[in-house]
Amino acid sequence: MGPSLDVTFIREAYQMRRLVEINAVPDLLGRLGEGDVSEWIDWHIGAGAMLPHEDGSDLSEFLRDVQPFD
């Protein structure tokens, strides 16, 4: 039995979003200043440092904090 229509739609929508985002990055970087890009890089490094490094950690607080930036 194959995946339901809902699962297929969600998977395809996610893949389409990923393609759009990946293709938007070079264009966006070409229009942004170096300071903006540096700030984004620093933010992502900081967010990575906030991740719990223990297996089985509860990520709900971390995900709630970074979700507004998605």
Phi, psi and omega in degrees: 000129181278173179294152179291166179302321180298315181294318179296316179299314181296316179298315180292322178295319178297316180296321178295316178300317180298317178298316180297314181295316181297319180284340180280336185300308180301321179295315180296316180297329178289338182259343182272155175281162180299326179298319178296315181296317179299319178297318179297316179298313179299319179299316181293324176296317178296318178296320178297325179290335180280346181296135174296138183255017179257139176297138178078013180294150175279115183265002187299319180293316178299313181296322177296323181289324184266346183304320180298341182270355181288000000 
